[in-house]
């Protein structure tokens, strides 16, 4: 699976732990870890909550797609 989200990168840039995000979202750390490793993707609702928590645009949590290569 391609890296669809940038959650791991953004958390590192902002020096926020998976545990802090998990507590804020009331999710298990394992869930956050799967999102960070792009093994599973958060819902749009969860992405929106993450963006609000990190005070950033939701689009900045996603890797851009280059549709011209398809």
HTML snippet that shows the backbone in 3Dmol.js (N, CA, C, O; Angstrom):
<script src="https://3Dmol.org/build/3Dmol-min.js"></script>
<div id="view" style="width:600px;height:400px;position:relative"></div>
<script>
const pdb = `
ATOM      1  N   UNK A   1       0.845  -1.185   0.000  1.00  0.00           N
ATOM      2  CA  UNK A   1       0.000   0.000   0.000  1.00  0.00           C
ATOM      3  C   UNK A   1       0.890   1.248   0.000  1.00  0.00           C
ATOM      4  O   UNK A   1       1.903   1.302   0.697  1.00  0.00           O
ATOM      5  N   UNK A   2       0.508   2.212  -0.766  1.00  0.00           N
ATOM      6  CA  UNK A   2       1.257   3.465  -0.842  1.00  0.00           C
ATOM      7  C   UNK A   2       1.070   4.265   0.449  1.00  0.00           C
ATOM      8  O   UNK A   2       0.087   4.093   1.171  1.00  0.00           O
ATOM      9  N   UNK A   3       2.019   5.124   0.713  1.00  0.00           N
ATOM     10  CA  UNK A   3       1.905   6.013   1.878  1.00  0.00           C
ATOM     11  C   UNK A   3       0.896   7.108   1.548  1.00  0.00           C
ATOM     12  O   UNK A   3       1.217   8.080   0.864  1.00  0.00           O
ATOM     13  N   UNK A   4      -0.297   6.939   2.033  1.00  0.00           N
ATOM     14  CA  UNK A   4      -1.363   7.896   1.743  1.00  0.00           C
ATOM     15  C   UNK A   4      -1.366   9.075   2.696  1.00  0.00           C
ATOM     16  O   UNK A   4      -1.736  10.187   2.321  1.00  0.00           O
ATOM     17  N   UNK A   5      -0.948   8.827   3.940  1.00  0.00           N
ATOM     18  CA  UNK A   5      -0.976   9.923   4.908  1.00  0.00           C
ATOM     19  C   UNK A   5       0.432  10.261   5.400  1.00  0.00           C
ATOM     20  O   UNK A   5       1.373   9.481   5.252  1.00  0.00           O
ATOM     21  N   UNK A   6       0.538  11.446   5.988  1.00  0.00           N
ATOM     22  CA  UNK A   6       1.803  11.974   6.506  1.00  0.00           C
ATOM     23  C   UNK A   6       1.755  12.131   8.027  1.00  0.00           C
ATOM     24  O   UNK A   6       2.486  12.950   8.584  1.00  0.00           O
ATOM     25  N   UNK A   7       0.922  11.375   8.690  1.00  0.00           N
ATOM     26  CA  UNK A   7       0.725  11.551  10.128  1.00  0.00           C
ATOM     27  C   UNK A   7       2.031  11.380  10.890  1.00  0.00           C
ATOM     28  O   UNK A   7       2.340  12.185  11.769  1.00  0.00           O
ATOM     29  N   UNK A   8       2.791  10.358  10.573  1.00  0.00           N
ATOM     30  CA  UNK A   8       4.058  10.106  11.272  1.00  0.00           C
ATOM     31  C   UNK A   8       5.010  11.292  11.125  1.00  0.00           C
ATOM     32  O   UNK A   8       5.628  11.723  12.099  1.00  0.00           O
ATOM     33  N   UNK A   9       5.122  11.808   9.923  1.00  0.00           N
ATOM     34  CA  UNK A   9       6.022  12.937   9.645  1.00  0.00           C
ATOM     35  C   UNK A   9       5.582  14.180  10.413  1.00  0.00           C
ATOM     36  O   UNK A   9       6.399  14.867  11.025  1.00  0.00           O
ATOM     37  N   UNK A  10       4.295  14.456  10.371  1.00  0.00           N
ATOM     38  CA  UNK A  10       3.769  15.655  11.031  1.00  0.00           C
ATOM     39  C   UNK A  10       3.923  15.561  12.549  1.00  0.00           C
ATOM     40  O   UNK A  10       4.292  16.539  13.199  1.00  0.00           O
ATOM     41  N   UNK A  11       3.642  14.395  13.110  1.00  0.00           N
ATOM     42  CA  UNK A  11       3.818  14.236  14.559  1.00  0.00           C
ATOM     43  C   UNK A  11       5.275  14.464  14.954  1.00  0.00           C
ATOM     44  O   UNK A  11       5.554  15.099  15.970  1.00  0.00           O
ATOM     45  N   UNK A  12       6.200  13.947  14.151  1.00  0.00           N
ATOM     46  CA  UNK A  12       7.625  14.139  14.439  1.00  0.00           C
ATOM     47  C   UNK A  12       8.004  15.615  14.337  1.00  0.00           C
ATOM     48  O   UNK A  12       8.726  16.133  15.189  1.00  0.00           O
ATOM     49  N   UNK A  13       7.520  16.289  13.298  1.00  0.00           N
ATOM     50  CA  UNK A  13       7.822  17.717  13.124  1.00  0.00           C
ATOM     51  C   UNK A  13       7.315  18.544  14.304  1.00  0.00           C
ATOM     52  O   UNK A  13       7.971  19.491  14.739  1.00  0.00           O
ATOM     53  N   UNK A  14       6.162  18.180  14.807  1.00  0.00           N
ATOM     54  CA  UNK A  14       5.546  18.935  15.903  1.00  0.00           C
ATOM     55  C   UNK A  14       5.919  18.389  17.283  1.00  0.00           C
ATOM     56  O   UNK A  14       5.469  18.898  18.309  1.00  0.00           O
ATOM     57  N   UNK A  15       6.753  17.336  17.286  1.00  0.00           N
ATOM     58  CA  UNK A  15       7.216  16.720  18.536  1.00  0.00           C
ATOM     59  C   UNK A  15       6.042  16.292  19.423  1.00  0.00           C
ATOM     60  O   UNK A  15       6.008  16.560  20.624  1.00  0.00           O
ATOM     61  N   UNK A  16       5.092  15.623  18.788  1.00  0.00           N
ATOM     62  CA  UNK A  16       3.924  15.100  19.490  1.00  0.00           C
ATOM     63  C   UNK A  16       3.976  13.581  19.407  1.00  0.00           C
ATOM     64  O   UNK A  16       4.222  13.019  18.340  1.00  0.00           O
ATOM     65  N   UNK A  17       3.748  12.930  20.519  1.00  0.00           N
ATOM     66  CA  UNK A  17       3.835  11.467  20.566  1.00  0.00           C
ATOM     67  C   UNK A  17       2.542  10.811  20.077  1.00  0.00           C
ATOM     68  O   UNK A  17       1.467  11.411  20.086  1.00  0.00           O
ATOM     69  N   UNK A  18       2.693   9.564  19.655  1.00  0.00           N
ATOM     70  CA  UNK A  18       1.522   8.764  19.292  1.00  0.00           C
ATOM     71  C   UNK A  18       0.574   8.670  20.483  1.00  0.00           C
ATOM     72  O   UNK A  18      -0.646   8.700  20.327  1.00  0.00           O
ATOM     73  N   UNK A  19       1.155   8.556  21.673  1.00  0.00           N
ATOM     74  CA  UNK A  19       0.352   8.430  22.893  1.00  0.00           C
ATOM     75  C   UNK A  19      -0.517   9.663  23.102  1.00  0.00           C
ATOM     76  O   UNK A  19      -1.693   9.539  23.444  1.00  0.00           O
ATOM     77  N   UNK A  20       0.047  10.849  22.902  1.00  0.00           N
ATOM     78  CA  UNK A  20      -0.723  12.092  23.074  1.00  0.00           C
ATOM     79  C   UNK A  20      -1.884  12.158  22.090  1.00  0.00           C
ATOM     80  O   UNK A  20      -3.000  12.532  22.451  1.00  0.00           O
ATOM     81  N   UNK A  21      -1.605  11.788  20.842  1.00  0.00           N
ATOM     82  CA  UNK A  21      -2.666  11.796  19.833  1.00  0.00           C
ATOM     83  C   UNK A  21      -3.726  10.756  20.177  1.00  0.00           C
ATOM     84  O   UNK A  21      -4.921  11.024  20.059  1.00  0.00           O
ATOM     85  N   UNK A  22      -3.298   9.585  20.597  1.00  0.00           N
ATOM     86  CA  UNK A  22      -4.237   8.518  20.963  1.00  0.00           C
ATOM     87  C   UNK A  22      -5.147   8.969  22.105  1.00  0.00           C
ATOM     88  O   UNK A  22      -6.355   8.735  22.071  1.00  0.00           O
ATOM     89  N   UNK A  23      -4.570   9.608  23.101  1.00  0.00           N
ATOM     90  CA  UNK A  23      -5.366  10.086  24.238  1.00  0.00           C
ATOM     91  C   UNK A  23      -6.373  11.140  23.796  1.00  0.00           C
ATOM     92  O   UNK A  23      -7.524  11.129  24.233  1.00  0.00           O
ATOM     93  N   UNK A  24      -5.940  12.048  22.930  1.00  0.00           N
ATOM     94  CA  UNK A  24      -6.837  13.106  22.456  1.00  0.00           C
ATOM     95  C   UNK A  24      -8.012  12.527  21.665  1.00  0.00           C
ATOM     96  O   UNK A  24      -9.145  12.991  21.791  1.00  0.00           O
ATOM     97  N   UNK A  25      -7.730  11.514  20.853  1.00  0.00           N
ATOM     98  CA  UNK A  25      -8.767  10.922  20.000  1.00  0.00           C
ATOM     99  C   UNK A  25      -9.529   9.788  20.686  1.00  0.00           C
ATOM    100  O   UNK A  25     -10.489   9.249  20.136  1.00  0.00           O
ATOM    101  N   UNK A  26      -9.086   9.435  21.891  1.00  0.00           N
ATOM    102  CA  UNK A  26      -9.675   8.293  22.599  1.00  0.00           C
ATOM    103  C   UNK A  26      -9.544   7.017  21.759  1.00  0.00           C
ATOM    104  O   UNK A  26     -10.494   6.249  21.605  1.00  0.00           O
ATOM    105  N   UNK A  27      -8.340   6.820  21.223  1.00  0.00           N
ATOM    106  CA  UNK A  27      -8.009   5.637  20.415  1.00  0.00           C
ATOM    107  C   UNK A  27      -6.859   4.910  21.090  1.00  0.00           C
ATOM    108  O   UNK A  27      -6.182   5.466  21.954  1.00  0.00           O
ATOM    109  N   UNK A  28      -6.646   3.677  20.695  1.00  0.00           N
ATOM    110  CA  UNK A  28      -5.508   2.913  21.204  1.00  0.00           C
ATOM    111  C   UNK A  28      -4.236   3.361  20.482  1.00  0.00           C
ATOM    112  O   UNK A  28      -4.281   3.762  19.319  1.00  0.00           O
ATOM    113  N   UNK A  29      -3.110   3.287  21.179  1.00  0.00           N
ATOM    114  CA  UNK A  29      -1.828   3.643  20.559  1.00  0.00           C
ATOM    115  C   UNK A  29      -1.541   2.764  19.349  1.00  0.00           C
ATOM    116  O   UNK A  29      -0.915   3.212  18.388  1.00  0.00           O
ATOM    117  N   UNK A  30      -1.992   1.527  19.390  1.00  0.00           N
ATOM    118  CA  UNK A  30      -1.780   0.613  18.269  1.00  0.00           C
ATOM    119  C   UNK A  30      -2.468   1.126  17.003  1.00  0.00           C
ATOM    120  O   UNK A  30      -1.948   0.966  15.899  1.00  0.00           O
ATOM    121  N   UNK A  31      -3.621   1.733  17.168  1.00  0.00           N
ATOM    122  CA  UNK A  31      -4.340   2.310  16.025  1.00  0.00           C
ATOM    123  C   UNK A  31      -3.535   3.448  15.423  1.00  0.00           C
ATOM    124  O   UNK A  31      -3.375   3.526  14.205  1.00  0.00           O
ATOM    125  N   UNK A  32      -3.030   4.327  16.270  1.00  0.00           N
ATOM    126  CA  UNK A  32      -2.221   5.453  15.795  1.00  0.00           C
ATOM    127  C   UNK A  32      -0.976   4.926  15.092  1.00  0.00           C
ATOM    128  O   UNK A  32      -0.583   5.452  14.051  1.00  0.00           O
ATOM    129  N   UNK A  33      -0.360   3.907  15.645  1.00  0.00           N
ATOM    130  CA  UNK A  33       0.827   3.306  15.045  1.00  0.00           C
ATOM    131  C   UNK A  33       0.523   2.761  13.650  1.00  0.00           C
ATOM    132  O   UNK A  33       1.318   2.945  12.729  1.00  0.00           O
ATOM    133  N   UNK A  34      -0.616   2.094  13.490  1.00  0.00           N
ATOM    134  CA  UNK A  34      -0.988   1.566  12.166  1.00  0.00           C
ATOM    135  C   UNK A  34      -1.208   2.701  11.175  1.00  0.00           C
ATOM    136  O   UNK A  34      -0.851   2.582  10.003  1.00  0.00           O
ATOM    137  N   UNK A  35      -1.792   3.798  11.639  1.00  0.00           N
ATOM    138  CA  UNK A  35      -1.965   4.955  10.765  1.00  0.00           C
ATOM    139  C   UNK A  35      -0.610   5.524  10.367  1.00  0.00           C
ATOM    140  O   UNK A  35      -0.384   5.842   9.199  1.00  0.00           O
ATOM    141  N   UNK A  36       0.287   5.653  11.335  1.00  0.00           N
ATOM    142  CA  UNK A  36       1.614   6.221  11.070  1.00  0.00           C
ATOM    143  C   UNK A  36       2.417   5.366  10.098  1.00  0.00           C
ATOM    144  O   UNK A  36       3.220   5.885   9.322  1.00  0.00           O
ATOM    145  N   UNK A  37       2.200   4.070  10.142  1.00  0.00           N
ATOM    146  CA  UNK A  37       2.909   3.149   9.244  1.00  0.00           C
ATOM    147  C   UNK A  37       2.150   2.928   7.935  1.00  0.00           C
ATOM    148  O   UNK A  37       2.584   2.146   7.090  1.00  0.00           O
ATOM    149  N   UNK A  38       1.023   3.613   7.768  1.00  0.00           N
ATOM    150  CA  UNK A  38       0.177   3.482   6.586  1.00  0.00           C
ATOM    151  C   UNK A  38      -0.291   2.051   6.361  1.00  0.00           C
ATOM    152  O   UNK A  38      -0.514   1.634   5.225  1.00  0.00           O
ATOM    153  N   UNK A  39      -0.440   1.304   7.447  1.00  0.00           N
ATOM    154  CA  UNK A  39      -0.982  -0.055   7.351  1.00  0.00           C
ATOM    155  C   UNK A  39      -2.506  -0.010   7.392  1.00  0.00           C
ATOM    156  O   UNK A  39      -3.184  -0.948   6.972  1.00  0.00           O
ATOM    157  N   UNK A  40      -3.019   1.080   7.898  1.00  0.00           N
ATOM    158  CA  UNK A  40      -4.457   1.317   7.995  1.00  0.00           C
ATOM    159  C   UNK A  40      -4.629   2.826   7.867  1.00  0.00           C
ATOM    160  O   UNK A  40      -3.730   3.586   8.228  1.00  0.00           O
ATOM    161  N   UNK A  41      -5.772   3.260   7.359  1.00  0.00           N
ATOM    162  CA  UNK A  41      -6.000   4.690   7.191  1.00  0.00           C
ATOM    163  C   UNK A  41      -7.112   5.165   8.125  1.00  0.00           C
ATOM    164  O   UNK A  41      -8.101   4.464   8.337  1.00  0.00           O
ATOM    165  N   UNK A  42      -6.935   6.359   8.676  1.00  0.00           N
ATOM    166  CA  UNK A  42      -7.994   6.918   9.520  1.00  0.00           C
ATOM    167  C   UNK A  42      -9.192   7.334   8.671  1.00  0.00           C
ATOM    168  O   UNK A  42      -9.065   7.591   7.474  1.00  0.00           O
ATOM    169  N   UNK A  43     -10.335   7.395   9.305  1.00  0.00           N
ATOM    170  CA  UNK A  43     -11.533   7.885   8.617  1.00  0.00           C
ATOM    171  C   UNK A  43     -11.380   9.387   8.363  1.00  0.00           C
ATOM    172  O   UNK A  43     -10.510  10.040   8.940  1.00  0.00           O
ATOM    173  N   UNK A  44     -12.220   9.910   7.509  1.00  0.00           N
ATOM    174  CA  UNK A  44     -12.211  11.357   7.254  1.00  0.00           C
ATOM    175  C   UNK A  44     -12.499  12.108   8.554  1.00  0.00           C
ATOM    176  O   UNK A  44     -11.890  13.143   8.827  1.00  0.00           O
ATOM    177  N   UNK A  45     -13.415  11.590   9.340  1.00  0.00           N
ATOM    178  CA  UNK A  45     -13.738  12.212  10.623  1.00  0.00           C
ATOM    179  C   UNK A  45     -12.511  12.240  11.537  1.00  0.00           C
ATOM    180  O   UNK A  45     -12.227  13.257  12.169  1.00  0.00           O
ATOM    181  N   UNK A  46     -11.785  11.118  11.605  1.00  0.00           N
ATOM    182  CA  UNK A  46     -10.576  11.076  12.433  1.00  0.00           C
ATOM    183  C   UNK A  46      -9.496  11.998  11.872  1.00  0.00           C
ATOM    184  O   UNK A  46      -8.795  12.663  12.635  1.00  0.00           O
ATOM    185  N   UNK A  47      -9.356  12.042  10.549  1.00  0.00           N
ATOM    186  CA  UNK A  47      -8.378  12.963   9.947  1.00  0.00           C
ATOM    187  C   UNK A  47      -8.703  14.404  10.323  1.00  0.00           C
ATOM    188  O   UNK A  47      -7.806  15.190  10.628  1.00  0.00           O
ATOM    189  N   UNK A  48      -9.975  14.743  10.299  1.00  0.00           N
ATOM    190  CA  UNK A  48     -10.392  16.091  10.666  1.00  0.00           C
ATOM    191  C   UNK A  48     -10.055  16.388  12.127  1.00  0.00           C
ATOM    192  O   UNK A  48      -9.593  17.483  12.445  1.00  0.00           O
ATOM    193  N   UNK A  49     -10.283  15.422  13.011  1.00  0.00           N
ATOM    194  CA  UNK A  49      -9.952  15.601  14.432  1.00  0.00           C
ATOM    195  C   UNK A  49      -8.442  15.735  14.632  1.00  0.00           C
ATOM    196  O   UNK A  49      -7.989  16.524  15.462  1.00  0.00           O
ATOM    197  N   UNK A  50      -7.673  14.970  13.875  1.00  0.00           N
ATOM    198  CA  UNK A  50      -6.210  15.070  13.952  1.00  0.00           C
ATOM    199  C   UNK A  50      -5.766  16.458  13.507  1.00  0.00           C
ATOM    200  O   UNK A  50      -4.942  17.094  14.164  1.00  0.00           O
ATOM    201  N   UNK A  51      -6.314  16.923  12.392  1.00  0.00           N
ATOM    202  CA  UNK A  51      -5.958  18.248  11.877  1.00  0.00           C
ATOM    203  C   UNK A  51      -6.296  19.340  12.890  1.00  0.00           C
ATOM    204  O   UNK A  51      -5.510  20.267  13.090  1.00  0.00           O
ATOM    205  N   UNK A  52      -7.441  19.236  13.517  1.00  0.00           N
ATOM    206  CA  UNK A  52      -7.823  20.227  14.532  1.00  0.00           C
ATOM    207  C   UNK A  52      -6.869  20.179  15.718  1.00  0.00           C
ATOM    208  O   UNK A  52      -6.444  21.222  16.215  1.00  0.00           O
ATOM    209  N   UNK A  53      -6.528  18.977  16.174  1.00  0.00           N
ATOM    210  CA  UNK A  53      -5.601  18.808  17.298  1.00  0.00           C
ATOM    211  C   UNK A  53      -4.232  19.401  16.974  1.00  0.00           C
ATOM    212  O   UNK A  53      -3.596  20.026  17.823  1.00  0.00           O
ATOM    213  N   UNK A  54      -3.789  19.197  15.737  1.00  0.00           N
ATOM    214  CA  UNK A  54      -2.471  19.680  15.321  1.00  0.00           C
ATOM    215  C   UNK A  54      -2.512  21.117  14.792  1.00  0.00           C
ATOM    216  O   UNK A  54      -1.478  21.697  14.463  1.00  0.00           O
ATOM    217  N   UNK A  55      -3.717  21.678  14.717  1.00  0.00           N
ATOM    218  CA  UNK A  55      -3.918  23.048  14.221  1.00  0.00           C
ATOM    219  C   UNK A  55      -3.329  23.229  12.828  1.00  0.00           C
ATOM    220  O   UNK A  55      -2.482  24.088  12.585  1.00  0.00           O
ATOM    221  N   UNK A  56      -3.814  22.382  11.925  1.00  0.00           N
ATOM    222  CA  UNK A  56      -3.327  22.453  10.551  1.00  0.00           C
ATOM    223  C   UNK A  56      -4.445  22.071   9.594  1.00  0.00           C
ATOM    224  O   UNK A  56      -5.478  21.537  10.000  1.00  0.00           O
ATOM    225  N   UNK A  57      -4.223  22.351   8.335  1.00  0.00           N
ATOM    226  CA  UNK A  57      -5.172  21.993   7.291  1.00  0.00           C
ATOM    227  C   UNK A  57      -5.156  20.482   7.100  1.00  0.00           C
ATOM    228  O   UNK A  57      -4.089  19.869   7.058  1.00  0.00           O
ATOM    229  N   UNK A  58      -6.318  19.891   6.987  1.00  0.00           N
ATOM    230  CA  UNK A  58      -6.424  18.444   6.822  1.00  0.00           C
ATOM    231  C   UNK A  58      -5.642  17.955   5.599  1.00  0.00           C
ATOM    232  O   UNK A  58      -5.110  16.845   5.603  1.00  0.00           O
ATOM    233  N   UNK A  59      -5.574  18.777   4.562  1.00  0.00           N
ATOM    234  CA  UNK A  59      -4.852  18.385   3.338  1.00  0.00           C
ATOM    235  C   UNK A  59      -3.371  18.174   3.585  1.00  0.00           C
ATOM    236  O   UNK A  59      -2.722  17.421   2.860  1.00  0.00           O
ATOM    237  N   UNK A  60      -2.829  18.831   4.603  1.00  0.00           N
ATOM    238  CA  UNK A  60      -1.408  18.677   4.911  1.00  0.00           C
ATOM    239  C   UNK A  60      -1.095  17.346   5.588  1.00  0.00           C
ATOM    240  O   UNK A  60       0.072  17.008   5.789  1.00  0.00           O
ATOM    241  N   UNK A  61      -2.125  16.598   5.935  1.00  0.00           N
ATOM    242  CA  UNK A  61      -1.929  15.266   6.514  1.00  0.00           C
ATOM    243  C   UNK A  61      -1.867  14.179   5.441  1.00  0.00           C
ATOM    244  O   UNK A  61      -1.578  13.020   5.737  1.00  0.00           O
ATOM    245  N   UNK A  62      -2.138  14.562   4.202  1.00  0.00           N
ATOM    246  CA  UNK A  62      -2.174  13.594   3.106  1.00  0.00           C
ATOM    247  C   UNK A  62      -1.047  13.843   2.120  1.00  0.00           C
ATOM    248  O   UNK A  62      -0.669  14.986   1.864  1.00  0.00           O
ATOM    249  N   UNK A  63      -0.517  12.764   1.573  1.00  0.00           N
ATOM    250  CA  UNK A  63       0.476  12.888   0.515  1.00  0.00           C
ATOM    251  C   UNK A  63      -0.243  13.216  -0.784  1.00  0.00           C
ATOM    252  O   UNK A  63      -1.294  12.643  -1.071  1.00  0.00           O
ATOM    253  N   UNK A  64       0.310  14.133  -1.571  1.00  0.00           N
ATOM    254  CA  UNK A  64      -0.342  14.479  -2.839  1.00  0.00           C
ATOM    255  C   UNK A  64      -0.265  13.314  -3.824  1.00  0.00           C
ATOM    256  O   UNK A  64       0.680  12.525  -3.800  1.00  0.00           O
ATOM    257  N   UNK A  65      -1.252  13.223  -4.669  1.00  0.00           N
ATOM    258  CA  UNK A  65      -1.271  12.201  -5.719  1.00  0.00           C
ATOM    259  C   UNK A  65      -0.868  12.837  -7.032  1.00  0.00           C
ATOM    260  O   UNK A  65      -1.223  13.980  -7.320  1.00  0.00           O
ATOM    261  N   UNK A  66      -0.127  12.089  -7.819  1.00  0.00           N
ATOM    262  CA  UNK A  66       0.228  12.561  -9.154  1.00  0.00           C
ATOM    263  C   UNK A  66      -0.552  11.722 -10.155  1.00  0.00           C
ATOM    264  O   UNK A  66      -0.081  10.688 -10.630  1.00  0.00           O
ATOM    265  N   UNK A  67      -1.744  12.189 -10.461  1.00  0.00           N
ATOM    266  CA  UNK A  67      -2.631  11.442 -11.346  1.00  0.00           C
ATOM    267  C   UNK A  67      -2.119  11.393 -12.778  1.00  0.00           C
ATOM    268  O   UNK A  67      -2.564  10.551 -13.558  1.00  0.00           O
ATOM    269  N   UNK A  68      -1.203  12.268 -13.138  1.00  0.00           N
ATOM    270  CA  UNK A  68      -0.699  12.280 -14.516  1.00  0.00           C
ATOM    271  C   UNK A  68       0.119  11.035 -14.837  1.00  0.00           C
ATOM    272  O   UNK A  68       0.316  10.715 -16.010  1.00  0.00           O
ATOM    273  N   UNK A  69       0.598  10.326 -13.813  1.00  0.00           N
ATOM    274  CA  UNK A  69       1.394   9.118 -14.041  1.00  0.00           C
ATOM    275  C   UNK A  69       0.523   7.906 -14.342  1.00  0.00           C
ATOM    276  O   UNK A  69       1.028   6.857 -14.742  1.00  0.00           O
ATOM    277  N   UNK A  70      -0.761   8.047 -14.152  1.00  0.00           N
ATOM    278  CA  UNK A  70      -1.661   6.896 -14.326  1.00  0.00           C
ATOM    279  C   UNK A  70      -2.182   6.807 -15.732  1.00  0.00           C
ATOM    280  O   UNK A  70      -2.950   5.898 -16.049  1.00  0.00           O
TER     281      UNK A  70
END
`;
const viewer = $3Dmol.createViewer("view");
viewer.addModel(pdb, "pdb");
viewer.setStyle({}, {cartoon: {color: "spectrum"}});
viewer.zoomTo();
viewer.render();
</script>
